[in-house]
């Protein structure tokens, strides 16, 4: 099993070309295994930078907490 923990914010392009933001929450079970919950936000963004700005304003995201894959 991989112990790589994903970054808490995923910025990805959807089929229509809009950028979407997914917020990931990592918890650990009693045996120390990560449980990852992903929540796709309903907002659509024209650019990846706009999605990152939204994450900074609403979720207190910081540089280095974004993933694109």
N, CA, C and O of each residue as an XYZ file, in Angstrom:
276
protein
N       0.840     -1.176      0.000
C       0.000      0.000      0.000
C       0.886      1.240      0.000
O       1.906      1.277      0.689
N       0.511      2.224     -0.747
C       1.261      3.469     -0.842
C       0.929      4.371      0.335
O      -0.232      4.494      0.725
N       1.937      4.991      0.889
C       1.728      5.917      1.999
C       1.783      7.366      1.535
O       1.904      8.275      2.356
N       1.695      7.590      0.216
C       1.676      8.948     -0.314
C       0.315      9.565     -0.047
O      -0.706      9.053     -0.507
N       0.298     10.657      0.693
C      -0.940     11.343      1.010
C      -1.165     12.414     -0.062
O      -0.273     13.222     -0.320
N      -2.344     12.428     -0.686
C      -2.598     13.415     -1.743
C      -2.692     14.823     -1.168
O      -3.016     15.016      0.004
N      -2.406     15.789     -2.012
C      -2.525     17.188     -1.609
C      -4.005     17.500     -1.386
O      -4.861     16.914     -2.048
N      -4.317     18.411     -0.467
C      -5.722     18.622     -0.086
C      -6.608     19.286     -1.133
O      -7.830     19.283     -0.983
N      -6.025     19.861     -2.196
C      -6.832     20.529     -3.210
C      -6.437     20.030     -4.591
O      -5.262     20.051     -4.958
N      -7.427     19.580     -5.352
C      -7.203     19.109     -6.712
C      -7.887     20.074     -7.678
O      -9.082     20.342     -7.554
N      -7.122     20.593     -8.640
C      -7.656     21.461     -9.682
C      -7.560     20.682    -10.985
O      -6.464     20.341    -11.431
N      -8.710     20.400    -11.597
C      -8.728     19.589    -12.821
C      -9.717     20.176    -13.819
O     -10.680     20.847    -13.446
N      -9.459     19.909    -15.090
C     -10.332     20.384    -16.166
C     -11.381     19.311    -16.456
O     -11.055     18.127    -16.546
N     -12.647     19.732    -16.601
C     -13.710     18.780    -16.905
C     -13.876     18.624    -18.415
O     -13.104     19.196    -19.185
N     -14.865     17.863    -18.839
C     -15.076     17.560    -20.253
C     -15.444     18.794    -21.073
O     -15.139     18.852    -22.264
N     -16.091     19.776    -20.461
C     -16.483     20.988    -21.185
C     -15.381     22.041    -21.223
O     -15.549     23.082    -21.858
N     -14.254     21.788    -20.551
C     -13.144     22.729    -20.557
C     -13.089     23.659    -19.362
O     -12.203     24.511    -19.290
N     -14.011     23.518    -18.424
C     -13.997     24.329    -17.209
C     -13.058     23.678    -16.189
O     -12.812     22.472    -16.221
N     -12.550     24.505    -15.296
C     -11.738     23.980    -14.205
C     -12.629     23.763    -12.997
O     -13.507     24.575    -12.705
N     -12.396     22.655    -12.291
C     -13.176     22.302    -11.101
C     -12.234     22.118     -9.927
O     -11.082     21.726    -10.108
N     -12.709     22.396     -8.741
C     -11.926     22.261     -7.520
C     -12.493     21.120     -6.694
O     -13.695     21.059     -6.435
N     -11.611     20.217     -6.284
C     -11.986     19.123     -5.398
C     -11.225     19.290     -4.100
O     -10.004     19.449     -4.104
N     -11.946     19.254     -2.983
C     -11.337     19.376     -1.667
C     -11.251     17.976     -1.070
O     -12.244     17.253     -0.999
N     -10.035     17.604     -0.638
C      -9.826     16.274     -0.081
C      -9.516     16.374      1.408
O      -8.733     17.220      1.839
N     -10.140     15.500      2.179
C      -9.930     15.437      3.622
C      -9.312     14.079      3.947
O      -9.826     13.044      3.524
N      -8.221     14.083      4.692
C      -7.535     12.836      5.041
C      -7.702     12.598      6.532
O      -7.375     13.453      7.356
N      -8.222     11.412      6.865
C      -8.329     10.960      8.254
C      -7.641      9.613      8.339
O      -7.367      8.990      7.313
N      -7.367      9.169      9.518
C      -6.708      7.882      9.709
C      -7.573      6.984     10.576
O      -8.168      7.432     11.557
N      -7.637      5.696     10.201
C      -8.410      4.763     11.011
C      -7.562      4.309     12.196
O      -6.433      4.771     12.364
N      -8.089      3.427     13.001
C      -7.398      3.003     14.224
C      -6.114      2.234     13.940
O      -5.274      2.094     14.829
N      -5.944      1.734     12.721
C      -4.733      1.006     12.367
C      -3.732      1.883     11.624
O      -2.695      1.392     11.176
N      -4.027      3.171     11.488
C      -3.108      4.108     10.864
C      -3.216      4.233      9.364
O      -2.380      4.895      8.748
N      -4.215      3.623      8.750
C      -4.399      3.735      7.304
C      -5.186      5.001      6.969
O      -6.150      5.334      7.659
N      -4.781      5.700      5.921
C      -5.500      6.934      5.567
C      -6.849      6.637      4.926
O      -6.986      5.710      4.128
N      -7.833      7.435      5.289
C      -9.162      7.409      4.679
C      -9.351      8.779      4.049
O      -9.363      9.793      4.746
N      -9.497      8.807      2.739
C      -9.552     10.063      2.001
C     -10.969     10.289      1.496
O     -11.544      9.439      0.815
N     -11.522     11.450      1.840
C     -12.844     11.847      1.379
C     -12.676     13.021      0.425
O     -12.084     14.036      0.792
N     -13.190     12.895     -0.794
C     -13.088     13.953     -1.798
C     -14.453     14.566     -2.039
O     -15.447     13.856     -2.197
N     -14.494     15.909     -2.065
C     -15.731     16.633     -2.301
C     -15.528     17.583     -3.470
O     -14.753     18.535     -3.377
N     -16.226     17.323     -4.574
C     -16.158     18.185     -5.748
C     -17.024     19.413     -5.496
O     -18.206     19.292     -5.176
N     -16.434     20.584     -5.640
C     -17.162     21.839     -5.435
C     -18.022     22.138     -6.659
O     -17.672     21.745     -7.772
N     -19.121     22.818     -6.467
C     -20.073     23.047     -7.557
C     -19.667     24.193     -8.489
O     -20.191     24.296     -9.599
N     -18.755     25.043     -8.058
C     -18.358     26.188     -8.868
C     -17.552     25.751    -10.087
O     -16.804     24.776    -10.029
N     -17.711     26.481    -11.190
C     -16.930     26.281    -12.408
C     -16.011     27.486    -12.566
O     -16.410     28.617    -12.290
N     -14.779     27.241    -13.010
C     -13.803     28.314    -13.154
C     -13.261     28.329    -14.571
O     -13.142     27.284    -15.211
N     -12.932     29.520    -15.060
C     -12.402     29.681    -16.414
C     -10.922     29.287    -16.443
O     -10.453     28.710    -17.425
N     -10.191     29.597    -15.375
C      -8.764     29.285    -15.321
C      -8.438     28.529    -14.035
O      -9.204     28.551    -13.072
N      -7.292     27.863    -14.042
C      -6.825     27.164    -12.845
C      -6.490     28.165    -11.744
O      -6.692     27.885    -10.563
N      -5.977     29.330    -12.133
C      -5.651     30.363    -11.150
C      -6.908     30.832    -10.409
O      -6.854     31.098     -9.209
N      -8.018     30.934    -11.107
C      -9.277     31.330    -10.465
C      -9.720     30.275     -9.452
O     -10.227     30.618     -8.384
N      -9.536     29.012     -9.775
C      -9.887     27.936     -8.849
C      -8.990     27.987     -7.610
O      -9.462     27.778     -6.493
N      -7.714     28.260     -7.806
C      -6.787     28.370     -6.670
C      -7.130     29.566     -5.787
O      -7.070     29.471     -4.561
N      -7.490     30.693     -6.406
C      -7.897     31.868     -5.633
C      -9.134     31.568     -4.792
O      -9.233     31.998     -3.643
N     -10.069     30.831     -5.371
C     -11.274     30.437     -4.624
C     -10.895     29.568     -3.421
O     -11.443     29.741     -2.332
N      -9.968     28.646     -3.616
C      -9.529     27.776     -2.522
C      -8.845     28.589     -1.429
O      -9.024     28.306     -0.244
N      -8.061     29.598     -1.815
C      -7.405     30.450     -0.818
C      -8.425     31.235     -0.012
O      -8.304     31.346      1.208
N      -9.427     31.781     -0.687
C     -10.422     32.620     -0.016
C     -11.369     31.827      0.877
O     -11.715     32.276      1.970
N     -11.793     30.644      0.415
C     -12.830     29.906      1.136
C     -12.319     28.760      2.001
O     -13.003     28.352      2.940
N     -11.136     28.232      1.709
C     -10.641     27.072      2.442
C      -9.262     27.302      3.057
O      -8.645     26.361      3.558
N      -8.769     28.548      3.025
C      -7.454     28.901      3.576
C      -6.336     28.054      2.996
O      -5.430     27.641      3.720
N      -6.391     27.793      1.706
C      -5.350     27.011      1.035
C      -4.067     27.826      0.970
O      -4.092     29.056      0.934
N      -2.949     27.115      0.957
C      -1.646     27.762      0.878
C      -0.891     27.198     -0.322
O      -1.239     26.145     -0.858
N       0.145     27.918     -0.729
C       0.968     27.471     -1.856
C       1.520     26.083     -1.552
O       1.916     25.794     -0.423
N       1.541     25.230     -2.573
C       2.059     23.879     -2.413
C       1.015     22.847     -2.023
O       1.333     21.662     -1.923
N      -0.227     23.271     -1.799
C      -1.287     22.341     -1.416
C      -2.182     21.954     -2.584
O      -3.242     21.363     -2.377
N      -1.771     22.280     -3.818
C      -2.587     22.006     -4.988
C      -2.002     20.859     -5.792
O      -0.784     20.716     -5.895
N      -2.871     20.051     -6.354
C      -2.478     18.992     -7.277
C      -3.271     19.172     -8.559
O      -4.367     19.733     -8.552
N      -2.702     18.686     -9.669
C      -3.418     18.767    -10.938
C      -3.720     17.383    -11.494
O      -4.332     17.272    -12.557
N      -3.304     16.324    -10.803
C      -3.554     14.952    -11.234
C      -4.022     14.118    -10.076
O      -4.286     12.927    -10.239
